[in-house]
Amino acid sequence: MRIFLDTANIDQIREAAKLGVISGVTTNPSLMSKVGRSDYREAVLEICSIVAGPISAEVLGQGPEEIIQEARGIASWAPNVVVKIPVTPAGLEAISVLAKEQVKVNMTLCFSVNQALLGALAGAAYVSPFVGRLDDAGHDGMGLVADIVDVYERYDFTTEVIAASIRHPLHCVAAAQAGAHIATVPYDVLMQMIDHPMTTAGVAKFIQDWERIAKA
C-alpha cells in the first residue's frame, strides 16, 4: 500500500517528503483555504516540485462541459497532476470523456460500492471512498474499502482504491488489511504512525547505557 499526504501545507509536504515514505499528495479547495493559498495553480505546481508522484487537484465546475474544460486545464499544469472529480452525473460524464483523452482522474466523495463501480466503468484512474466521514455517520467506512477492492479484483478493474478521509493510524492499518492501493493521510496522522513510546524509551535506554560505558 502506498501513502499519499492529504494537505496543502508546503512545509508539511517538504518534511514528509524527506522521510521517503510518501508517493503522492491529495489536495482540495478546503485544504488550500486552511493554509491561505488563493492561487490554486501556483500551490499545486509548488507541490509538484517537491513530490514526483500523483498530485490530486480538484475541479469546482458543476456541469459536464464546465468540468471537462476545467479538468483539461488542471491536467496541463504538470505531468503528475491528477484531476479530482466528485461522483455526480455530470462528474461521471466528464470522467468518461477525459479517460478517453488519457487524463487521469481521481473520483472523489465516494460513499458506496455502486458509485465506485460506476467510476471504474467510466474510466477513473483512482476512486476515493471517504472512510472517516462514513464512520462519523455511523457506517463502516473501512468495510466499504474492502468491498470496493473485492469488486475491482473480481472484474479486473485497473482503477486504484484510495482510502481517504483517514482519521487516525488504525485507519491506515485497516486500509492495508482491506487491500487499499493507497491511503491518503493528514500530516499529523503520518507522524503518529511513526511514533511509539517503546521506540522512544528504547532509544533513550541505548543512549543512557552508552553514556554510562563512555564515562567508565
Short mmCIF file of the C-alpha atoms (twelve columns), coordinates in Angstrom:
data_MODEL
# 
_entry.id   MODEL 
# 
loop_
_atom_site.group_PDB 
_atom_site.id 
_atom_site.type_symbol 
_atom_site.label_atom_id 
_atom_site.label_alt_id 
_atom_site.label_comp_id 
_atom_site.label_asym_id 
_atom_site.label_seq_id 
_atom_site.Cartn_x 
_atom_site.Cartn_y 
_atom_site.Cartn_z 
_atom_site.pdbx_PDB_model_num 
ATOM 1   C CA . MET A 1   0.000   0.000  0.000   1 
ATOM 2   C CA . ARG A 2   1.240   3.453  -0.896  1 
ATOM 3   C CA . ILE A 3   0.778   6.586  1.217   1 
ATOM 4   C CA . PHE A 4   -0.293  9.978  -0.117  1 
ATOM 5   C CA . LEU A 5   -0.202  13.072 2.099   1 
ATOM 6   C CA . ASP A 6   -3.538  14.871 2.430   1 
ATOM 7   C CA . THR A 7   -2.634  18.534 2.823   1 
ATOM 8   C CA . ALA A 8   -1.827  21.783 1.055   1 
ATOM 9   C CA . ASN A 9   0.713   22.838 3.685   1 
ATOM 10  C CA . ILE A 10  4.026   23.167 1.844   1 
ATOM 11  C CA . ASP A 11  6.155   22.876 4.993   1 
ATOM 12  C CA . GLN A 12  4.422   19.629 5.946   1 
ATOM 13  C CA . ILE A 13  4.882   18.260 2.431   1 
ATOM 14  C CA . ARG A 14  8.601   19.099 2.474   1 
ATOM 15  C CA . GLU A 15  9.078   17.406 5.856   1 
ATOM 16  C CA . ALA A 16  7.102   14.317 4.844   1 
ATOM 17  C CA . ALA A 17  8.976   14.037 1.537   1 
ATOM 18  C CA . LYS A 18  12.281  13.854 3.444   1 
ATOM 19  C CA . LEU A 19  11.097  10.632 5.086   1 
ATOM 20  C CA . GLY A 20  10.946  8.843  1.758   1 
ATOM 21  C CA . VAL A 21  7.599   7.212  2.528   1 
ATOM 22  C CA . ILE A 22  5.018   9.286  0.644   1 
ATOM 23  C CA . SER A 23  4.249   8.627  -3.012  1 
ATOM 24  C CA . GLY A 24  1.829   11.465 -3.750  1 
ATOM 25  C CA . VAL A 25  -0.311  14.293 -2.380  1 
ATOM 26  C CA . THR A 26  -4.042  14.995 -2.397  1 
ATOM 27  C CA . THR A 27  -5.446  18.500 -2.088  1 
ATOM 28  C CA . ASN A 28  -8.811  20.216 -2.326  1 
ATOM 29  C CA . PRO A 29  -10.137 23.783 -2.067  1 
ATOM 30  C CA . SER A 30  -10.837 23.377 1.662   1 
ATOM 31  C CA . LEU A 31  -7.217  22.374 2.348   1 
ATOM 32  C CA . MET A 32  -5.985  25.304 0.256   1 
ATOM 33  C CA . SER A 33  -8.237  27.641 2.224   1 
ATOM 34  C CA . LYS A 34  -6.821  26.369 5.527   1 
ATOM 35  C CA . VAL A 35  -3.321  27.458 4.565   1 
ATOM 36  C CA . GLY A 36  -4.426  30.704 2.936   1 
ATOM 37  C CA . ARG A 37  -3.438  29.802 -0.621  1 
ATOM 38  C CA . SER A 38  -5.573  31.685 -3.140  1 
ATOM 39  C CA . ASP A 39  -3.611  30.767 -6.298  1 
ATOM 40  C CA . TYR A 40  -4.510  27.103 -6.712  1 
ATOM 41  C CA . ARG A 41  -2.300  26.521 -9.759  1 
ATOM 42  C CA . GLU A 42  0.746   28.073 -8.135  1 
ATOM 43  C CA . ALA A 43  0.270   25.966 -4.996  1 
ATOM 44  C CA . VAL A 44  -0.162  22.732 -6.960  1 
ATOM 45  C CA . LEU A 45  2.931   23.436 -9.049  1 
ATOM 46  C CA . GLU A 46  4.937   24.038 -5.875  1 
ATOM 47  C CA . ILE A 47  3.753   20.683 -4.528  1 
ATOM 48  C CA . CYS A 48  4.674   19.029 -7.845  1 
ATOM 49  C CA . SER A 49  8.206   20.400 -7.489  1 
ATOM 50  C CA . ILE A 50  8.545   18.574 -4.157  1 
ATOM 51  C CA . VAL A 51  6.778   15.253 -4.825  1 
ATOM 52  C CA . ALA A 52  7.182   13.450 -8.145  1 
ATOM 53  C CA . GLY A 53  4.191   11.146 -7.670  1 
ATOM 54  C CA . PRO A 54  0.498   11.826 -8.359  1 
ATOM 55  C CA . ILE A 55  -0.779  15.198 -7.097  1 
ATOM 56  C CA . SER A 56  -4.590  15.417 -6.970  1 
ATOM 57  C CA . ALA A 57  -6.189  18.808 -7.612  1 
ATOM 58  C CA . GLU A 58  -9.960  19.256 -7.522  1 
ATOM 59  C CA . VAL A 59  -12.345 20.813 -10.037 1 
ATOM 60  C CA . LEU A 60  -15.082 23.192 -8.917  1 
ATOM 61  C CA . GLY A 61  -17.211 23.138 -12.073 1 
ATOM 62  C CA . GLN A 62  -20.775 21.802 -11.926 1 
ATOM 63  C CA . GLY A 63  -21.927 20.954 -15.455 1 
ATOM 64  C CA . PRO A 64  -20.131 18.309 -17.564 1 
ATOM 65  C CA . GLU A 65  -18.712 20.734 -20.102 1 
ATOM 66  C CA . GLU A 66  -17.508 23.061 -17.364 1 
ATOM 67  C CA . ILE A 67  -15.871 20.165 -15.514 1 
ATOM 68  C CA . ILE A 68  -14.224 18.863 -18.696 1 
ATOM 69  C CA . GLN A 69  -12.760 22.235 -19.634 1 
ATOM 70  C CA . GLU A 70  -11.533 22.902 -16.105 1 
ATOM 71  C CA . ALA A 71  -10.078 19.384 -15.820 1 
ATOM 72  C CA . ARG A 72  -8.175  19.755 -19.083 1 
ATOM 73  C CA . GLY A 73  -6.651  22.960 -17.786 1 
ATOM 74  C CA . ILE A 74  -5.666  21.418 -14.435 1 
ATOM 75  C CA . ALA A 75  -4.200  18.329 -16.119 1 
ATOM 76  C CA . SER A 76  -1.972  20.586 -18.254 1 
ATOM 77  C CA . TRP A 77  -0.272  22.110 -15.199 1 
ATOM 78  C CA . ALA A 78  2.218   19.256 -14.768 1 
ATOM 79  C CA . PRO A 79  2.641   15.650 -15.972 1 
ATOM 80  C CA . ASN A 80  1.936   14.203 -12.500 1 
ATOM 81  C CA . VAL A 81  -1.273  16.153 -11.801 1 
ATOM 82  C CA . VAL A 82  -4.403  14.046 -11.295 1 
ATOM 83  C CA . VAL A 83  -7.814  15.723 -11.538 1 
ATOM 84  C CA . LYS A 84  -10.245 15.151 -8.670  1 
ATOM 85  C CA . ILE A 85  -13.869 14.989 -9.769  1 
ATOM 86  C CA . PRO A 86  -16.846 14.265 -7.444  1 
ATOM 87  C CA . VAL A 87  -19.097 11.328 -8.292  1 
ATOM 88  C CA . THR A 88  -22.168 13.038 -9.763  1 
ATOM 89  C CA . PRO A 89  -23.962 12.509 -13.088 1 
ATOM 90  C CA . ALA A 90  -22.021 15.439 -14.528 1 
ATOM 91  C CA . GLY A 91  -18.819 14.114 -12.970 1 
ATOM 92  C CA . LEU A 92  -19.242 10.652 -14.479 1 
ATOM 93  C CA . GLU A 93  -19.961 12.133 -17.904 1 
ATOM 94  C CA . ALA A 94  -16.810 14.223 -17.636 1 
ATOM 95  C CA . ILE A 95  -14.723 11.263 -16.434 1 
ATOM 96  C CA . SER A 96  -15.815 9.155  -19.393 1 
ATOM 97  C CA . VAL A 97  -14.692 11.873 -21.808 1 
ATOM 98  C CA . LEU A 98  -11.437 12.663 -20.000 1 
ATOM 99  C CA . ALA A 99  -10.458 8.996  -19.673 1 
ATOM 100 C CA . LYS A 100 -10.509 8.684  -23.468 1 
ATOM 101 C CA . GLU A 101 -8.101  11.638 -23.580 1 
ATOM 102 C CA . GLN A 102 -5.735  9.876  -21.152 1 
ATOM 103 C CA . VAL A 103 -6.456  12.432 -18.413 1 
ATOM 104 C CA . LYS A 104 -6.048  10.706 -15.059 1 
ATOM 105 C CA . VAL A 105 -8.998  11.253 -12.730 1 
ATOM 106 C CA . ASN A 106 -9.393  10.645 -9.010  1 
ATOM 107 C CA . MET A 107 -13.134 10.197 -8.469  1 
ATOM 108 C CA . THR A 108 -13.733 11.716 -5.063  1 
ATOM 109 C CA . LEU A 109 -16.506 11.882 -2.463  1 
ATOM 110 C CA . CYS A 110 -17.313 8.198  -2.952  1 
ATOM 111 C CA . PHE A 111 -19.623 6.656  -0.337  1 
ATOM 112 C CA . SER A 112 -20.895 3.418  -1.887  1 
ATOM 113 C CA . VAL A 113 -19.863 0.386  -3.938  1 
ATOM 114 C CA . ASN A 114 -22.329 1.479  -6.617  1 
ATOM 115 C CA . GLN A 115 -20.534 4.802  -7.002  1 
ATOM 116 C CA . ALA A 116 -17.129 3.084  -7.078  1 
ATOM 117 C CA . LEU A 117 -18.338 0.623  -9.720  1 
ATOM 118 C CA . LEU A 118 -19.631 3.440  -11.925 1 
ATOM 119 C CA . GLY A 119 -16.379 5.357  -11.516 1 
ATOM 120 C CA . ALA A 120 -14.352 2.368  -12.654 1 
ATOM 121 C CA . LEU A 121 -16.676 1.798  -15.618 1 
ATOM 122 C CA . ALA A 122 -16.361 5.470  -16.598 1 
ATOM 123 C CA . GLY A 123 -12.571 5.144  -16.599 1 
ATOM 124 C CA . ALA A 124 -11.404 6.796  -13.372 1 
ATOM 125 C CA . ALA A 125 -7.756  6.040  -12.550 1 
ATOM 126 C CA . TYR A 126 -8.497  6.281  -8.810  1 
ATOM 127 C CA . VAL A 127 -11.579 6.212  -6.612  1 
ATOM 128 C CA . SER A 128 -11.587 7.731  -3.132  1 
ATOM 129 C CA . PRO A 129 -14.048 6.269  -0.597  1 
ATOM 130 C CA . PHE A 130 -14.269 8.655  2.374   1 
ATOM 131 C CA . VAL A 131 -13.714 6.374  5.359   1 
ATOM 132 C CA . GLY A 132 -13.779 8.914  8.183   1 
ATOM 133 C CA . ARG A 133 -16.934 10.667 7.026   1 
ATOM 134 C CA . LEU A 134 -18.753 7.338  6.788   1 
ATOM 135 C CA . ASP A 135 -17.565 6.350  10.264  1 
ATOM 136 C CA . ASP A 136 -18.750 9.722  11.581  1 
ATOM 137 C CA . ALA A 137 -22.223 8.963  10.199  1 
ATOM 138 C CA . GLY A 138 -22.320 5.553  11.888  1 
ATOM 139 C CA . HIS A 139 -21.369 3.478  8.836   1 
ATOM 140 C CA . ASP A 140 -18.438 1.096  8.281   1 
ATOM 141 C CA . GLY A 141 -16.056 3.155  6.184   1 
ATOM 142 C CA . MET A 142 -13.290 0.570  6.001   1 
ATOM 143 C CA . GLY A 143 -15.817 -2.133 5.209   1 
ATOM 144 C CA . LEU A 144 -16.676 -0.113 2.121   1 
ATOM 145 C CA . VAL A 145 -12.999 -0.020 1.111   1 
ATOM 146 C CA . ALA A 146 -12.783 -3.811 1.413   1 
ATOM 147 C CA . ASP A 147 -15.976 -4.267 -0.624  1 
ATOM 148 C CA . ILE A 148 -14.716 -1.993 -3.411  1 
ATOM 149 C CA . VAL A 149 -11.359 -3.778 -3.523  1 
ATOM 150 C CA . ASP A 150 -13.177 -7.121 -3.750  1 
ATOM 151 C CA . VAL A 151 -15.364 -5.975 -6.665  1 
ATOM 152 C CA . TYR A 152 -12.422 -4.440 -8.540  1 
ATOM 153 C CA . GLU A 153 -10.343 -7.602 -8.168  1 
ATOM 154 C CA . ARG A 154 -13.242 -9.812 -9.211  1 
ATOM 155 C CA . TYR A 155 -13.646 -7.950 -12.502 1 
ATOM 156 C CA . ASP A 156 -10.000 -6.971 -13.078 1 
ATOM 157 C CA . PHE A 157 -10.616 -3.220 -12.973 1 
ATOM 158 C CA . THR A 158 -7.405  -1.206 -13.116 1 
ATOM 159 C CA . THR A 159 -8.875  1.634  -11.036 1 
ATOM 160 C CA . GLU A 160 -6.949  2.017  -7.777  1 
ATOM 161 C CA . VAL A 161 -8.670  2.459  -4.425  1 
ATOM 162 C CA . ILE A 162 -7.576  5.397  -2.267  1 
ATOM 163 C CA . ALA A 163 -8.724  5.111  1.351   1 
ATOM 164 C CA . ALA A 164 -9.487  8.783  2.024   1 
ATOM 165 C CA . SER A 165 -10.700 10.838 4.981   1 
ATOM 166 C CA . ILE A 166 -8.291  8.961  7.252   1 
ATOM 167 C CA . ARG A 167 -8.693  9.965  10.896  1 
ATOM 168 C CA . HIS A 168 -6.039  8.009  12.826  1 
ATOM 169 C CA . PRO A 169 -3.205  5.446  12.461  1 
ATOM 170 C CA . LEU A 170 -5.513  2.452  12.939  1 
ATOM 171 C CA . HIS A 171 -7.349  3.538  9.802   1 
ATOM 172 C CA . CYS A 172 -4.065  3.069  7.906   1 
ATOM 173 C CA . VAL A 173 -3.626  -0.436 9.314   1 
ATOM 174 C CA . ALA A 174 -7.211  -1.294 8.389   1 
ATOM 175 C CA . ALA A 175 -6.767  0.165  4.900   1 
ATOM 176 C CA . ALA A 176 -3.722  -2.033 4.304   1 
ATOM 177 C CA . GLN A 177 -5.578  -5.078 5.618   1 
ATOM 178 C CA . ALA A 178 -8.556  -4.280 3.380   1 
ATOM 179 C CA . GLY A 179 -6.314  -4.216 0.313   1 
ATOM 180 C CA . ALA A 180 -6.471  -0.486 -0.458  1 
ATOM 181 C CA . HIS A 181 -3.858  0.503  -3.013  1 
ATOM 182 C CA . ILE A 182 -3.323  3.875  -1.326  1 
ATOM 183 C CA . ALA A 183 -4.157  5.636  1.932   1 
ATOM 184 C CA . THR A 184 -4.161  9.421  1.904   1 
ATOM 185 C CA . VAL A 185 -3.330  10.724 5.373   1 
ATOM 186 C CA . PRO A 186 -3.031  14.089 7.126   1 
ATOM 187 C CA . TYR A 187 0.446   15.068 8.297   1 
ATOM 188 C CA . ASP A 188 -0.355  14.564 11.989  1 
ATOM 189 C CA . VAL A 189 -1.558  11.012 11.322  1 
ATOM 190 C CA . LEU A 190 1.669   10.270 9.439   1 
ATOM 191 C CA . MET A 191 3.648   11.469 12.459  1 
ATOM 192 C CA . GLN A 192 1.509   9.322  14.770  1 
ATOM 193 C CA . MET A 193 2.261   6.303  12.583  1 
ATOM 194 C CA . ILE A 194 5.973   6.800  13.266  1 
ATOM 195 C CA . ASP A 195 5.708   7.406  16.994  1 
ATOM 196 C CA . HIS A 196 5.691   4.608  19.565  1 
ATOM 197 C CA . PRO A 197 6.530   5.005  23.282  1 
ATOM 198 C CA . MET A 198 8.583   1.799  23.327  1 
ATOM 199 C CA . THR A 199 10.755  3.066  20.471  1 
ATOM 200 C CA . THR A 200 11.280  6.364  22.291  1 
ATOM 201 C CA . ALA A 201 12.122  4.529  25.518  1 
ATOM 202 C CA . GLY A 202 14.443  2.143  23.687  1 
ATOM 203 C CA . VAL A 203 16.424  4.969  22.074  1 
ATOM 204 C CA . ALA A 204 16.733  6.730  25.439  1 
ATOM 205 C CA . LYS A 205 17.973  3.475  27.043  1 
ATOM 206 C CA . PHE A 206 20.588  2.923  24.339  1 
ATOM 207 C CA . ILE A 207 21.913  6.464  24.843  1 
ATOM 208 C CA . GLN A 208 21.852  6.118  28.624  1 
ATOM 209 C CA . ASP A 209 23.764  2.805  28.539  1 
ATOM 210 C CA . TRP A 210 26.333  4.118  26.096  1 
ATOM 211 C CA . GLU A 211 26.958  7.249  28.150  1 
ATOM 212 C CA . ARG A 212 27.481  5.095  31.246  1 
ATOM 213 C CA . ILE A 213 30.072  2.983  29.410  1 
ATOM 214 C CA . ALA A 214 31.772  6.055  27.921  1 
ATOM 215 C CA . LYS A 215 32.198  7.589  31.370  1 
ATOM 216 C CA . ALA A 216 33.661  4.420  32.895  1 
# 
